[in-house]
Amino acid sequence: MGIIGIIVAGNGAAVWFLTRGANGAVQGSAPALFLICVITPLLSAAIAFFAARFLKHSREKLKNTPFDLHELFTGCRTLIMPKAAEKGIILHFYAEPAISKMPLGDPEKLRRALVNLLSNAVKYTNTGMVKLHSAIKERPPGKHTENSITIYFEVKDSGVGMTGEQIEKLLRAPAYETRDIIEMMGGKLMIESTPKLGSKFSFELTFKTIDVADAGNAGKETVVDEFEMPVFEGEILLCEDNTMNQQIICEHLARIGIKTVVAENGRIGVDMVQERKQKGRKTFDLIFMDIHMPVMDGLEAASEILELNTGIPIVAMTANIMSNDLEIYRMIGMHDYVGKPFTSQQLWRCLSKYFKPVSREAVSQTRRIQVENEIRKKMIIHFVKDNRNKTAEITDALKADDIELAGRLAHTLKGSAAQVGKILLQQAALEVEQQLKGGQNRVTPQQMAALEAELNAALAELEPIAQGFSVNGEKDIKDA
């Protein structure tokens, strides 16, 4: 049993501690707390103060950069389109424009939350439509909102729907990333659903705003035209142990002229940098660093590379982009991050901070979608090939009491599931990974059963697709 939260009354005079019992139920201990409050009247006020400071500090970790909501929606559509096209689902995206104003916020986290919702909507919709739209809310009377804007977001589908019990279970899930991201940004996820008719997920977020002209000047050095592909010259060191990620990332980089050297773990990456320095060879122009790797993880590798004083920028390339993760990367000295999965445009924007394009190539929206589809084909093939026996590998590692290996396998599976849009598998792998943190095995049989069921479901869906690509489109895949 442990404390998981508090509720502070409006007058600050009474506090209720919430605990989770051995059976997982939330319980309260009001009598004990009442005694404490009588003895120390200031306790609740102090707790409220520090809780508020903690929430404020957590939100300050969010990025505060200008972003184009239409562009963000386009990135979401690019990621979701291949799967929707496979199922014959119509996608409808609409972002109400904010005239002369641009929101300030964390577009990476917002995109991640929306992609999660859209992936599930497509997964559970067999016919019909999936809609994403945003609307600007009217200013509340009496509130100063000259430099702020409240936007309503809605993802709606015509899928199988959910019961009230299923909705409650989803919202109470301890590892529900979408809900956590939305709450971090100051919103609350709402779910309405009717079995066999569909679901609606919605939330509101308030952003500070900046004039469009000022936003253009502020981000001038990193702006990438949505319809132009930059071409760079340079060489990047990629520290990444997941073979599927290695090939996909190298594919993305090769398309825009970047040569890539791959290190399978942090130790190899450090040695490569050190060897070039000792031999007087040209250093890498940039390092993309995964965080969870065998032998030496990305945090330790980044620290050692920074101590070599080579001046090489290090960018975290990871699925772990919550505020506390980003603070750790900054403290170590890493320069930036790219969240997994990423779109081509997000990768280009990151690279534009460290490379000057030597040219630009016009790319139509149709061609961009084709490129993303080609890369998705390869992801599916690699996913099926690399993960057929993954739950057995995790089970064997747990039997051998190799907690570190089991946790790394679960982490890798989580990342691979995200790349192919298997959100439920991603969540199941995340739960197993979390139960292995700290070197202790707290994984329950039910969690392993859920992981195996979700992996089997993903493989059953993707294996025929992968075989079709291999038989019918092998030449296209090789030439892509």
C-alpha positions in Angstrom: 0.0 0.0 0.0 1.3 3.5 -0.8 0.2 7.1 -1.1 -0.9 7.9 -4.6 -2.5 11.3 -4.3 -4.3 13.9 -2.2 -7.4 16.0 -2.3 -7.2 19.4 -0.6 -10.4 21.1 0.4 -11.2 24.5 -0.9 -10.6 26.1 2.5 -7.3 24.2 3.0 -8.5 22.8 6.3 -8.9 19.1 5.4 -7.0 16.7 3.3 -7.8 13.2 2.2 -4.9 10.8 1.4 -5.6 8.2 -1.3 -3.9 4.9 -1.0 -3.9 1.8 -3.2 -4.4 -1.4 -1.3 -3.0 -4.8 -2.2 -6.0 -5.6 -4.3 -5.4 -2.4 -6.4 -8.5 -0.6 -4.9 -8.2 3.1 -3.9 -8.8 3.6 -0.3 -8.9 6.6 2.0 -7.5 7.2 5.5 -9.5 10.2 6.7 -9.4 9.5 10.5 -5.6 9.4 10.7 -5.3 12.5 8.6 -7.9 14.3 10.7 -5.7 13.7 13.7 -2.7 15.0 11.9 -4.6 18.1 10.8 -5.7 18.8 14.4 -2.2 18.6 15.7 -0.7 20.5 12.8 -3.3 22.9 11.2 -0.8 24.1 8.7 -0.1 20.7 7.2 -2.8 20.8 4.6 -1.9 24.3 3.5 1.8 23.3 3.2 0.9 20.2 1.2 -1.4 22.2 -1.1 1.4 24.8 -1.6 4.0 22.2 -2.6 1.6 20.2 -4.7 0.8 23.4 -6.6 4.5 24.2 -7.0 5.1 20.6 -8.3 2.3 20.8 -10.9 3.5 24.3 -12.0 7.1 23.0 -12.2 6.0 20.0 -14.2 4.1 22.1 -16.7 7.1 24.4 -17.1 9.0 21.5 -18.6 6.7 21.6 -21.6 8.1 23.3 -24.7 6.8 26.8 -25.5 7.4 27.2 -29.2 5.1 28.6 -32.0 3.5 26.0 -34.1 1.1 25.7 -37.1 -1.9 23.6 -36.2 -2.7 22.9 -39.8 0.9 21.6 -40.3 0.6 19.5 -37.2 -2.6 17.9 -38.4 -0.9 17.2 -41.8 1.8 15.3 -39.9 -0.8 13.3 -38.1 -2.6 12.5 -41.3 0.6 11.3 -42.9 1.2 8.8 -40.1 -2.4 7.5 -40.1 -3.1 7.5 -43.8 -1.5 4.1 -44.7 -3.5 2.0 -42.3 -6.7 3.9 -43.0 -6.2 3.4 -46.7 -5.7 -0.4 -46.1 -9.1 -0.6 -44.5 -10.9 1.8 -46.8 -11.6 4.3 -44.1 -12.2 7.9 -45.0 -10.2 10.5 -43.1 -11.5 14.0 -42.4 -9.2 16.5 -40.8 -10.0 20.2 -40.2 -8.2 22.8 -38.1 -10.1 26.1 -37.7 -7.6 28.8 -38.4 -6.6 31.4 -35.9 -6.4 34.7 -37.9 -3.0 36.4 -37.4 -2.2 34.4 -34.3 -0.1 31.3 -33.7 -0.3 29.1 -30.5 2.7 28.7 -28.3 3.1 25.2 -26.9 4.6 21.7 -27.2 3.6 20.5 -30.7 5.5 17.2 -30.3 3.5 16.1 -27.3 0.2 17.3 -28.8 0.9 15.4 -32.0 1.7 12.3 -30.0 -1.6 12.5 -28.1 -3.5 13.0 -31.3 -1.7 10.2 -33.2 -2.5 7.8 -30.3 -6.2 8.7 -30.4 -6.3 8.4 -34.2 -4.4 5.1 -34.3 -7.0 3.6 -32.0 -9.9 5.1 -33.9 -8.6 3.5 -37.2 -7.9 0.2 -35.4 -11.4 -0.1 -34.1 -13.2 1.2 -37.2 -13.9 -1.2 -40.1 -16.0 1.0 -42.3 -16.9 4.6 -42.4 -14.9 7.6 -41.3 -12.4 8.9 -38.7 -12.5 12.6 -38.1 -10.1 15.0 -36.4 -11.1 18.6 -36.0 -10.3 21.5 -33.8 -12.3 24.6 -33.1 -11.4 27.9 -31.4 -13.5 28.4 -28.3 -15.2 31.7 -27.6 -13.5 33.9 -25.0 -15.1 33.6 -21.5 -16.6 37.0 -20.5 -14.6 38.9 -18.0 -11.4 37.0 -18.7 -8.3 38.6 -20.2 -7.5 36.4 -23.2 -5.9 39.0 -25.6 -2.7 36.8 -25.9 -4.2 33.4 -25.3 -6.5 31.0 -27.2 -8.5 27.9 -26.1 -8.8 25.2 -28.7 -11.2 22.3 -28.6 -9.9 19.0 -30.1 -12.1 16.1 -31.1 -11.3 12.7 -32.6 -14.5 10.9 -33.7 -15.0 7.5 -35.3 -17.7 5.2 -36.5 -16.1 2.1 -35.0 -17.2 -0.6 -32.6 -17.6 1.8 -29.6 -17.2 1.1 -25.9 -19.3 0.4 -22.9 -19.3 2.7 -19.9 -17.3 0.1 -18.0 -14.6 0.0 -20.7 -14.4 3.8 -20.7 -13.9 3.9 -17.0 -11.2 1.2 -17.1 -9.4 3.1 -19.9 -9.4 6.4 -18.0 -8.2 4.7 -14.8 -5.4 2.7 -16.5 -2.1 3.5 -14.7 -0.2 3.6 -18.0 -2.4 5.7 -20.3 0.0 8.0 -22.1 -2.6 10.0 -24.0 -4.5 11.0 -20.9 -1.2 11.8 -19.1 0.1 14.1 -21.9 -3.2 15.9 -22.2 -3.3 16.5 -18.4 0.3 17.6 -18.5 -0.7 20.3 -21.0 -3.6 21.4 -18.7 -6.5 19.6 -20.3 -8.8 16.7 -19.5 -9.6 13.9 -21.8 -13.4 13.2 -22.2 -14.8 10.1 -23.8 -18.3 9.5 -25.2 -19.1 6.2 -26.8 -21.9 3.9 -27.8 -21.3 0.2 -28.6 -21.5 -0.6 -32.3 -21.9 3.1 -33.2 -18.6 4.7 -32.5 -16.6 6.9 -30.0 -15.7 10.5 -29.5 -12.5 11.6 -27.7 -12.3 15.3 -26.9 -10.3 17.8 -24.8 -9.6 21.5 -24.6 -6.2 23.2 -24.3 -5.4 26.8 -23.6 -2.3 28.2 -25.3 -0.6 31.6 -25.2 -0.3 33.1 -28.6 2.1 35.1 -30.7 1.5 37.2 -33.8 2.2 35.2 -37.0 4.8 37.7 -38.2 6.7 37.4 -34.9 6.5 33.6 -35.0 8.0 33.6 -38.4 11.0 35.7 -37.3 11.4 33.7 -34.1 11.7 30.3 -35.9 13.3 31.5 -39.1 16.3 29.3 -38.9 14.4 26.1 -38.5 11.3 26.6 -40.7 10.9 23.8 -43.3 8.4 24.1 -46.1 5.8 21.4 -45.9 6.1 20.8 -49.6 9.9 20.9 -49.9 12.4 18.2 -49.0 15.8 19.6 -47.9 18.9 17.9 -49.1 21.9 18.0 -46.7 25.5 16.9 -46.7 27.0 15.3 -43.6 27.5 12.2 -41.5 25.6 11.2 -38.5 26.4 8.6 -35.8 23.2 6.7 -34.9 23.4 4.9 -31.5 20.5 2.5 -31.7 20.1 -1.2 -30.8 16.7 -1.9 -32.4 17.4 -3.3 -35.9 14.1 -2.1 -37.2 14.7 1.4 -36.0 18.2 1.3 -37.4 17.0 0.5 -40.9 14.1 2.9 -40.9 16.1 5.8 -39.5 18.9 5.2 -42.0 16.3 5.1 -44.8 14.9 8.5 -43.7 18.4 10.0 -43.6 19.6 8.5 -46.9 16.7 10.1 -48.7 17.9 13.6 -47.7 21.6 13.0 -48.4 22.9 12.1 -44.9 25.4 9.3 -44.5 24.8 7.2 -41.3 27.2 5.1 -39.2 25.4 2.8 -36.8 26.5 1.8 -33.3 24.5 -1.0 -31.7 25.0 0.3 -28.2 26.4 3.3 -26.3 29.8 1.7 -25.7 30.4 1.2 -29.4 29.3 4.7 -30.0 31.7 6.2 -27.5 34.6 4.1 -28.9 33.8 5.3 -32.5 33.9 9.0 -31.4 37.0 8.4 -29.4 38.8 6.6 -32.2 38.1 9.4 -34.7 39.5 12.0 -32.2 42.6 10.0 -31.5 43.4 9.4 -35.2 42.6 13.0 -36.1 39.8 12.0 -38.5 36.8 14.2 -39.2 34.3 14.0 -36.4 30.6 13.2 -36.9 28.4 16.2 -37.6 25.7 15.0 -35.3 24.8 12.1 -33.0 21.3 10.6 -32.7 21.2 8.8 -29.3 18.7 6.1 -28.3 18.3 6.0 -24.5 17.7 2.3 -23.7 20.5 0.2 -25.1 22.5 -2.9 -23.8 26.1 -2.7 -22.5 25.9 1.1 -22.1 22.7 3.2 -22.2 22.3 6.5 -24.0 22.6 8.7 -21.0 26.0 7.3 -19.9 27.2 7.3 -23.5 26.2 10.9 -24.0 28.0 11.9 -20.8 31.2 10.2 -21.9 31.1 11.7 -25.4 30.5 15.2 -23.9 33.6 14.7 -21.7 35.7 14.1 -24.9 35.0 17.8 -25.8 34.5 17.1 -29.5 31.7 19.6 -29.8 29.4 17.1 -31.6 25.7 17.9 -30.9 23.9 15.0 -29.3 20.1 14.6 -29.9 18.1 12.1 -28.0 16.0 9.9 -30.3 13.6 8.2 -28.1 10.0 7.4 -27.3 10.5 8.7 -23.7 9.7 12.4 -24.1 7.7 13.2 -21.0 8.8 16.3 -19.1 10.9 14.5 -16.5 12.7 12.6 -19.3 13.5 15.8 -21.2 14.8 17.4 -18.0 17.3 14.5 -17.6 18.5 14.9 -21.2 19.1 18.6 -20.7 20.9 18.1 -17.4 23.3 15.7 -19.0 24.0 18.2 -21.7 22.1 16.7 -24.7 21.2 19.4 -27.2 17.7 18.4 -28.4 15.4 15.4 -28.9 13.3 13.7 -31.6 10.4 11.7 -30.4 9.6 8.2 -31.8 7.8 7.7 -34.0 8.5 10.8 -36.0 7.4 12.1 -39.4 9.8 13.1 -42.1 9.0 16.8 -41.5 9.9 16.5 -37.8 13.2 14.9 -38.7 13.9 17.6 -41.3 13.2 20.4 -38.8 15.6 18.9 -36.2 18.4 18.5 -38.9 17.8 22.1 -40.1 19.1 23.3 -36.7 22.5 21.6 -37.3 22.9 21.4 -41.1 22.4 24.0 -43.8 20.5 22.5 -46.7 22.6 22.4 -49.9 19.4 22.3 -52.0 15.7 21.7 -51.8 13.5 19.4 -53.8 9.8 20.1 -54.5 7.7 17.1 -53.2 4.0 16.8 -53.8 1.7 15.6 -51.1 1.0 12.5 -53.1 4.7 11.7 -53.3 5.2 12.3 -49.6 2.5 9.9 -48.8 4.0 7.3 -51.2 7.4 7.7 -49.4 5.8 7.3 -46.0 3.9 4.2 -47.3 7.1 2.7 -48.6 8.8 3.2 -45.3 5.8 1.8 -43.5 6.0 -1.4 -45.7 9.6 -1.9 -44.5 8.6 -1.3 -40.9 5.9 -3.9 -41.1 8.2 -6.5 -42.6 10.9 -5.8 -39.9 8.3 -5.8 -37.1 7.0 -9.2 -38.1 10.5 -10.7 -38.6 11.9 -9.3 -35.3 9.0 -9.9 -32.9 7.6 -13.4 -33.5 9.1 -14.8 -30.4 9.4 -11.6 -28.3 7.2 -12.7 -25.4 9.0 -16.0 -25.2 12.3 -14.1 -25.0 11.0 -11.9 -22.2 9.7 -14.9 -20.3 13.0 -16.7 -20.7 14.9 -13.7 -19.4 12.6 -13.5 -16.4 13.1 -17.2 -15.7 16.9 -16.6 -15.8 16.4 -13.6 -13.4 17.9 -11.3 -16.0 15.6 -8.4 -15.2 17.7 -5.9 -17.2 17.4 -8.0 -20.4 13.7 -8.5 -19.9 13.1 -4.8 -19.4 15.2 -3.9 -22.5 13.2 -6.4 -24.6 9.9 -4.9 -23.4 11.2 -1.4 -24.1 12.2 -2.4 -27.6 8.9 -4.0 -28.3 7.1 -0.9 -27.0 9.0 1.3 -29.4 8.5 -1.1 -32.4 4.8 -1.3 -31.6 4.6 2.5 -31.7 6.3 2.6 -35.0 3.7 0.4 -36.7 0.8 2.1 -34.9 -0.1 -0.8 -32.5 -1.1 1.4 -29.5 -2.6 -1.4 -27.3 0.6 -3.5 -27.8 2.6 -0.4 -27.0 0.6 0.1 -23.7 0.9 -3.6 -22.8 4.7 -3.5 -23.3 4.9 -0.3 -21.3 3.2 -1.9 -18.4 5.6 -4.8 -18.4 8.6 -2.4 -18.7 7.4 -0.3 -15.8 7.1 -3.4 -13.6 10.7 -4.3 -14.2 12.2 -0.9 -13.3 14.6 -0.8 -10.4 15.9 -4.3 -11.0 12.8 -6.0 -9.5 10.4 -8.3 -11.2 6.9 -7.1 -10.3 5.3 -8.4 -13.6 2.0 -10.3 -13.0 0.9 -13.3 -15.0 -2.0 -11.3 -16.2 0.3 -8.6 -17.6 2.4 -11.1 -19.5 -0.8 -12.8 -20.8 -2.1 -9.4 -22.0 1.3 -8.6 -23.7 1.2 -12.0 -25.5 -2.4 -11.5 -26.6 -1.7 -8.1 -28.0 1.4 -9.2 -29.7 -0.4 -12.2 -31.3 -3.2 -9.9 -32.4 -0.7 -7.5 -34.0 1.2 -10.3 -35.7 -2.0 -11.9 -37.0 -2.9 -8.6 -38.6 0.5 -7.7 -40.0 2.0 -11.0 -41.0 -0.3 -11.5 -44.1 0.5 -7.8 -45.0 4.2 -8.4 -44.7 4.0 -11.6 -46.8 2.1 -9.7 -49.4 4.7 -7.0 -49.6 7.5 -9.6 -49.8 5.8 -11.6 -52.6 4.2 -8.9 -54.6 6.4 -5.8 -54.0 9.8 -7.0 -53.1 11.4 -5.1 -56.0 9.6 -1.9 -55.0 10.7 -2.3 -51.4 14.3 -2.8 -52.4 14.2 0.2 -54.7 12.3 2.5 -52.2 
